[in-house]
Amino acid sequence: MRHYLKFSDFTLEEYQYLFERTAKLKARLKSGTLYQPLPGKVLGMIFEKSSTRTRVSFEAGMFQLGGHAMFLQSKDTQLGRGEPIEDVAKVMSRMVDIVMVRTFEQTIIDRFAENSLVPVINGLTNEYHPCQIMADIFTYIEHHGPIEGKTVCWVGDSNNISRTWLQAAKIFNFKLNLACPRGYEMTVLDGETYSAANFETFTDPYQAARDADIVTTDVCTSMGYERETLQRKKDFINYKVSEKLMLQAKAEVLFMHCLPAHRGEEVTDEVLDGAQSVVFDEAENRLHAQKAILAWCFGHDG
């Protein structure tokens, strides 16, 4: 049994395999070919944070694979009344075949996984968002081929998305240029060491974007940090992805955003809706990448 709690939980070879399966599953769906290897299987989904893409992609994906997805918000369960996460894991994993958790601290999903009898997938925590970056890298490969040796420029808050990009940089051997204001620098939480070949920090986003293959960002205020919204808007005012900033990157650069976007704050409409933007490809590819993970967890090639 394998859990998927951080991007670094899988090896390069496993990701290469999963990307092959992702492409195959996407092609099958586009051609109208029915593929349902998981009849009778149930995915339990725990949401302590709201979601559009995570819920729709996992629920639709499980249905397309022939199984059923069960949506649970913490307020609808005893979690909302203080039941220990360990007890929830022990009970729930006796009733479903796989679990996806979207929550706050990484320790919550770690504790759930330690007490679960079935595989657990991270649908987002404050620290990491592995399914998103898997979809992002697959999207890049679809458009331009291997990401090895490329440069990814992250502009904005050093949050769960950028921290997951950092783990991916070491596995896939590309470089992450992180541009963020002073006071918002990256905190490495996984105990790994990252060399200059994979990671460099900047305070000037224009320097970070120079010759980049991907420019990506996220909202200035992630879920759980809403009290800091006004201060963050001031601190990140010079960290907006604009057409001028995109000109620093390579001509074939792709713009990515995990969505939802706050238009006019971290990115301009011209970039988000422009020819270099692949944000809706990313969103769609969450469905296909997560289907590959689900099928793999049950031992199916996809």
Legacy VTK file of the C-alpha trace (Angstrom):
# vtk DataFile Version 3.0
C-alpha trace
ASCII
DATASET POLYDATA
POINTS 302 float
0.000 0.000 0.000
1.312 3.433 -0.972
0.126 6.860 0.142
0.606 10.058 -1.906
1.137 12.762 0.710
4.004 14.760 -0.823
5.363 15.054 -4.356
8.587 13.406 -3.190
6.687 10.214 -2.303
7.112 8.998 -5.911
10.327 8.478 -7.861
11.185 9.825 -11.302
10.522 6.402 -12.826
7.123 6.200 -11.135
6.175 9.645 -12.427
7.255 8.723 -15.933
5.021 5.676 -15.709
2.121 7.714 -14.309
2.478 10.321 -17.065
2.234 7.560 -19.685
-0.928 6.342 -17.994
-2.266 9.908 -17.754
-1.854 10.420 -21.491
-3.501 7.082 -22.214
-6.467 7.784 -19.949
-6.920 11.243 -21.458
-6.859 9.838 -24.991
-9.393 7.156 -24.049
-11.793 9.720 -22.616
-11.431 12.017 -25.643
-12.156 9.123 -28.010
-15.213 8.060 -26.031
-13.683 4.721 -25.055
-15.149 3.394 -21.821
-12.564 2.264 -19.274
-13.949 1.252 -15.889
-11.510 -0.914 -13.922
-12.854 0.100 -10.502
-16.461 -1.147 -10.304
-17.699 -1.267 -6.729
-14.727 0.742 -5.406
-15.412 3.764 -3.196
-13.299 6.907 -2.829
-13.923 8.753 0.437
-13.196 12.472 0.100
-12.688 14.602 3.223
-12.832 18.357 2.658
-11.819 20.715 5.456
-11.043 23.372 2.829
-13.402 24.407 0.040
-12.685 23.366 -3.527
-13.907 23.406 -7.105
-11.220 21.654 -9.161
-10.220 19.099 -6.521
-13.756 17.944 -5.843
-14.887 17.875 -9.475
-11.736 16.163 -10.770
-11.674 13.417 -8.130
-15.422 12.833 -8.173
-15.683 12.785 -11.968
-12.511 10.729 -12.262
-13.689 8.029 -9.872
-17.038 7.848 -11.667
-15.321 7.545 -15.060
-13.225 4.672 -13.689
-16.414 2.869 -12.684
-16.308 3.616 -8.964
-18.097 5.963 -6.594
-16.865 9.074 -4.767
-18.249 10.097 -1.373
-18.005 13.823 -0.513
-17.609 14.644 3.191
-17.109 18.086 4.698
-15.778 18.237 8.247
-18.957 20.015 9.372
-20.983 17.033 8.130
-18.956 14.529 10.158
-17.814 14.014 13.728
-14.525 15.689 12.735
-16.413 18.938 13.097
-17.241 17.963 16.676
-13.705 17.118 17.645
-13.403 13.386 16.904
-9.678 12.526 16.699
-8.393 12.194 13.152
-6.885 8.823 14.103
-10.317 7.428 14.989
-11.834 8.785 11.770
-9.079 7.098 9.751
-9.533 3.744 11.492
-13.290 3.761 10.923
-13.419 5.268 7.440
-10.695 3.047 5.999
-12.751 -0.018 6.961
-15.632 1.241 4.829
-14.015 2.726 1.705
-11.231 1.599 -0.622
-9.196 4.803 -0.891
-9.281 8.250 0.726
-8.503 11.768 -0.472
-8.006 14.432 2.195
-7.987 18.206 1.647
-7.079 19.868 4.918
-4.907 22.358 6.779
-1.635 21.216 8.389
0.323 18.391 6.785
0.424 16.670 10.167
-3.333 16.058 9.892
-3.047 13.989 6.706
0.116 12.300 8.020
-1.768 11.166 11.124
-4.692 9.996 9.002
-2.396 7.957 6.753
-0.617 6.375 9.718
-3.954 4.998 10.911
-5.523 4.146 7.554
-5.932 0.640 6.150
-6.235 2.016 2.591
-4.194 4.426 0.415
-4.476 8.138 1.224
-4.024 10.932 -1.337
-3.208 14.548 -0.507
-5.793 16.836 -2.124
-4.046 19.895 -0.612
-2.530 20.898 2.706
-0.994 24.143 3.919
2.417 22.712 3.077
1.998 20.717 -0.170
-0.238 20.173 -3.203
1.265 17.202 -5.112
-1.685 16.484 -7.443
-1.546 20.045 -8.770
2.142 19.941 -9.667
1.769 16.508 -11.226
-0.887 17.984 -13.527
1.288 21.055 -14.191
4.325 19.030 -15.242
2.181 16.780 -17.402
0.774 19.909 -19.052
4.272 21.166 -19.832
5.251 17.798 -21.294
2.145 17.842 -23.496
3.135 21.208 -24.953
6.940 21.142 -25.042
8.263 17.723 -24.030
10.562 16.831 -21.103
10.956 19.385 -18.317
14.482 18.277 -17.405
16.946 21.182 -17.590
14.207 23.811 -17.885
13.578 26.847 -15.677
10.372 27.439 -13.751
9.842 30.974 -12.444
7.536 31.289 -9.454
6.315 34.801 -8.665
4.586 35.527 -5.362
4.035 33.779 -2.046
6.270 30.839 -1.145
3.293 28.638 -0.340
2.254 24.988 -0.675
2.359 25.152 -4.493
5.847 26.632 -4.749
7.101 24.251 -2.053
5.819 21.346 -4.156
7.477 22.788 -7.267
10.722 22.684 -5.279
10.351 18.974 -4.568
9.589 18.404 -8.257
12.690 20.348 -9.329
14.954 17.894 -7.521
13.187 14.828 -8.899
12.954 16.043 -12.511
16.240 17.998 -12.501
14.966 21.427 -13.489
15.523 24.794 -11.806
13.035 26.756 -9.725
13.531 30.526 -9.602
11.522 31.820 -6.657
10.667 35.538 -6.612
8.979 36.733 -3.440
9.092 39.772 -1.144
11.360 39.859 1.885
9.662 38.152 4.779
7.963 35.606 2.513
10.999 33.476 1.672
10.738 29.733 1.198
10.864 27.567 4.298
12.008 24.049 3.425
10.039 21.601 5.549
10.969 18.166 4.207
14.531 18.020 5.521
15.958 17.817 1.986
18.897 19.854 0.701
18.380 21.711 -2.567
21.357 22.825 -4.622
21.704 25.972 -6.715
21.139 23.812 -9.786
17.546 23.295 -8.654
16.705 26.372 -6.588
17.501 30.099 -6.545
15.720 32.930 -4.754
15.131 36.475 -6.012
13.475 39.624 -4.756
13.199 40.994 -8.315
10.592 39.020 -10.301
11.973 40.319 -13.601
15.347 38.740 -12.885
13.682 35.505 -11.855
11.675 35.387 -15.094
14.686 35.832 -17.364
14.802 32.974 -19.929
12.206 30.975 -18.002
10.309 28.137 -19.679
7.369 28.404 -17.273
6.130 31.426 -15.347
3.659 30.540 -12.636
1.980 32.150 -9.654
-0.879 31.834 -7.183
-3.112 34.129 -5.159
-1.327 36.332 -2.646
-3.454 35.040 0.224
-3.881 31.276 0.408
-6.748 29.623 2.270
-6.219 29.895 5.989
-4.366 33.228 5.803
-7.330 35.515 5.109
-6.569 37.736 8.107
-3.384 38.808 6.348
-5.146 39.822 3.101
-4.732 43.597 3.325
-1.071 43.415 4.340
-0.313 40.826 1.677
-1.894 42.967 -1.056
0.563 45.728 -0.126
3.546 43.401 0.148
2.889 41.700 -3.203
1.959 44.783 -5.231
5.166 44.524 -7.298
4.822 40.759 -7.809
2.124 40.729 -10.466
2.643 38.641 -13.605
2.156 41.063 -16.491
2.873 41.053 -20.215
6.003 43.086 -19.466
7.265 40.437 -17.052
6.458 37.630 -19.504
8.725 39.317 -22.073
11.693 38.449 -19.842
11.029 34.741 -20.371
11.613 32.615 -23.459
9.388 33.208 -26.477
7.734 29.798 -26.029
7.149 30.288 -22.289
3.987 28.876 -20.735
2.024 30.683 -18.048
0.503 28.519 -15.299
-1.814 29.172 -12.361
-3.502 26.567 -10.170
-6.708 28.683 -10.060
-8.852 30.305 -8.877
-7.114 33.508 -9.948
-7.675 36.970 -8.526
-7.549 38.819 -11.802
-5.641 42.067 -11.603
-3.885 41.108 -8.371
-1.285 38.362 -8.954
-1.816 38.253 -12.748
-3.276 40.521 -15.416
-6.184 39.533 -17.640
-3.922 39.847 -20.678
-1.608 37.111 -19.386
-4.283 34.857 -17.920
-6.294 34.901 -21.149
-3.302 35.189 -23.485
-1.815 32.724 -25.950
0.931 31.665 -23.522
-1.553 30.694 -20.808
-2.322 27.015 -20.236
-4.285 27.446 -17.005
-7.358 25.615 -18.272
-5.230 22.785 -19.662
-3.760 22.441 -16.169
-7.212 22.347 -14.618
-8.408 19.654 -17.029
-5.262 17.615 -16.518
-5.986 17.349 -12.799
-8.750 14.933 -13.848
-6.509 12.744 -15.992
-3.478 12.741 -13.665
-5.582 11.854 -10.640
-7.292 9.064 -12.543
-3.837 7.646 -13.235
-3.024 7.780 -9.506
-6.335 6.152 -8.550
-5.934 3.329 -11.075
-2.309 2.802 -10.017
-3.296 2.554 -6.345
-5.537 -0.377 -7.272
-2.892 -2.057 -9.417
-4.357 -1.137 -12.811
-2.144 0.064 -15.661
-4.760 2.523 -16.919
LINES 1 303
302 0 1 2 3 4 5 6 7 8 9 10 11 12 13 14 15 16 17 18 19 20 21 22 23 24 25 26 27 28 29 30 31 32 33 34 35 36 37 38 39 40 41 42 43 44 45 46 47 48 49 50 51 52 53 54 55 56 57 58 59 60 61 62 63 64 65 66 67 68 69 70 71 72 73 74 75 76 77 78 79 80 81 82 83 84 85 86 87 88 89 90 91 92 93 94 95 96 97 98 99 100 101 102 103 104 105 106 107 108 109 110 111 112 113 114 115 116 117 118 119 120 121 122 123 124 125 126 127 128 129 130 131 132 133 134 135 136 137 138 139 140 141 142 143 144 145 146 147 148 149 150 151 152 153 154 155 156 157 158 159 160 161 162 163 164 165 166 167 168 169 170 171 172 173 174 175 176 177 178 179 180 181 182 183 184 185 186 187 188 189 190 191 192 193 194 195 196 197 198 199 200 201 202 203 204 205 206 207 208 209 210 211 212 213 214 215 216 217 218 219 220 221 222 223 224 225 226 227 228 229 230 231 232 233 234 235 236 237 238 239 240 241 242 243 244 245 246 247 248 249 250 251 252 253 254 255 256 257 258 259 260 261 262 263 264 265 266 267 268 269 270 271 272 273 274 275 276 277 278 279 280 281 282 283 284 285 286 287 288 289 290 291 292 293 294 295 296 297 298 299 300 301
